[in-house]
Amino acid sequence: MSESSPQESAPAPVFVDQSGLRSRRFRRLGWPVSVVGAILAAAMGSSLIGMQSAAPTMEVPPEPTYVPTRGPLSPSLP
């Protein structure tokens, strides 16, 4: 176990943005992107809420009236 002595200080960060330019740039870019995302989410939510359920029903095809005697799915006869 290594114990840190009180004289050792934490290592200095590799990159420090003293001017704050990077933070401002991301903030300026982040607001329009988040507004567009909120508008798209609201549009998607409103389309789900206002959805009409008058879609046509799918009909089940009728059963065939004949039974095939020979075919790829019929059992082989002796």
ABEGO torsion letter per residue (X at the ends): XBBBBAABBBBBBABBBAAGAAAAAAAAAAAAAAAAAAAAAAAAAAAAAABBAABBBBBBBBBBABBBABEAABBBBX
